[in-house]
Amino acid sequence: MSAIVSPPRPIHPSAPAATERYRPVLPVHDEPTIAVRIGRQTTHVKISDIDWIQAARNYLRLYVGSEYHLLRETMNHIVDQLDPRQFIRIHRCTIVRRDRVKEVQHQDNGQSLVVMHNGTVLRMSRGYRHALEGASALDAGDRSGLPW
């Protein structure tokens, strides 16, 4: 018995190539993002949009403007992922973006309050005060844009 082989069908010029037809369209980001889930969807939050981060048990709250997104991650892991020139840990459960800090108010008891650009007041513990002062000392030559 012989097999009957039909000649290949001609491809129409306007038809997309097989590789293009099934290639997924991936978003192109010019800057780093963090994937967060909102309901059943996953969205990407630009790291440059994050104002501050607060730990909430097994989650992190990423504050972006007037809203926040929950991320199942640890503080220690996110600290390792963020640029230390942009983000500073001011408390065991709080990280702030440096350029979103309006002012730092030192109190008599050794603690300090960090006032964000939108008026939010965050507590800075004594243990992390040195990290903030160290970051300011690194930029001592160029103090433009620093709120403290």
C-alpha positions in Angstrom: 0.0 0.0 0.0 1.2 3.5 -0.7 0.3 6.6 1.2 -1.3 9.4 -0.6 0.5 12.7 0.1 -1.3 15.9 -0.9 0.7 18.9 -1.9 1.0 21.7 0.8 -1.6 24.4 0.7 -0.3 27.8 -0.4 0.0 30.4 2.4 -2.0 33.6 1.9 0.3 36.7 2.0 -1.9 38.4 4.7 -1.9 35.4 7.1 0.5 35.8 10.1 3.3 33.3 10.3 2.7 30.4 12.8 5.3 31.7 15.2 3.7 35.2 15.3 0.2 33.8 15.6 0.9 32.0 18.9 3.5 34.2 20.4 2.1 35.7 23.6 2.2 39.5 23.9 4.1 40.4 27.0 4.1 43.9 28.5 7.3 45.8 28.1 8.3 47.8 31.2 10.9 50.5 31.1 11.3 50.4 34.8 11.2 47.7 37.5 7.8 46.5 38.8 6.3 44.3 41.5 3.5 41.9 40.6 0.6 42.1 42.9 -2.7 40.3 42.9 -6.0 42.2 42.8 -8.8 39.6 43.1 -8.1 37.1 40.4 -5.9 39.4 38.3 -2.2 40.1 38.6 -1.1 43.7 38.0 2.3 45.4 38.0 3.0 48.3 40.3 6.0 50.4 39.3 8.5 50.6 42.1 8.9 54.3 41.4 5.2 54.8 42.3 5.5 53.2 45.8 5.5 55.9 48.6 6.0 53.5 51.5 5.7 49.9 52.6 4.3 48.6 55.8 4.3 45.0 57.2 1.0 43.4 58.0 1.6 39.9 59.4 2.5 37.7 56.4 1.8 40.5 53.9 3.2 43.8 52.9 1.1 46.9 52.1 2.5 48.8 49.2 1.2 52.4 49.5 0.8 54.0 46.2 -0.9 57.4 46.3 -4.2 57.1 48.2 -4.4 53.3 47.8 -2.5 50.3 48.8 -1.8 46.8 47.4 -1.2 43.6 49.4 1.8 41.5 48.6 2.5 38.2 50.2 6.2 38.7 51.0 8.5 39.3 54.0 10.1 42.6 54.9 13.6 41.1 54.7 13.1 39.8 51.2 11.6 43.1 49.9 14.5 45.1 51.5 17.0 43.0 49.5 15.1 43.7 46.3 14.8 47.5 46.7 17.5 50.0 45.8 18.9 51.3 49.1 19.5 54.7 47.5 15.8 55.1 47.0 14.2 53.2 50.0 15.1 53.3 53.7 13.9 51.1 56.5 12.8 53.3 59.3 11.1 50.7 61.5 11.0 47.0 61.7 7.7 47.1 59.9 8.1 50.3 57.7 10.1 51.2 54.6 9.9 54.7 53.0 10.9 56.1 49.7 13.4 58.8 50.3 12.1 61.3 47.8 8.5 61.0 49.3 9.7 62.2 52.8 8.8 65.8 53.6 10.5 66.1 57.0 11.8 64.2 60.0 10.7 65.4 63.4 13.0 64.3 66.3 11.3 63.8 69.7 12.7 64.1 73.2 12.4 60.3 73.9 14.8 59.4 71.1 12.2 58.4 68.6 11.4 60.4 65.4 8.4 61.0 63.3 8.7 60.9 59.5 6.2 63.1 57.7 5.5 62.0 54.2 4.7 64.3 51.2 1.0 63.5 51.5 0.9 64.3 55.3 1.0 60.7 56.6 3.1 60.5 59.8 5.1 57.4 60.4 7.1 56.4 63.4 10.9 55.8 63.1 12.5 53.7 65.8 15.8 54.5 67.4 17.4 51.4 66.0 16.8 52.5 62.4 17.7 56.2 63.0 21.3 55.4 62.2 20.4 54.0 58.8 18.6 57.3 57.9 21.5 59.4 59.2 24.0 57.2 57.3 22.0 57.6 54.1 22.0 61.4 54.6 25.7 61.4 55.2 26.3 59.5 51.9 24.6 62.5 50.1 26.3 65.2 52.2 28.0 66.6 49.0 24.7 66.8 47.1 21.9 67.7 49.5 19.5 68.8 46.8 16.2 67.0 46.9 16.8 65.6 50.4 14.2 66.6 52.9 16.4 66.2 56.0 
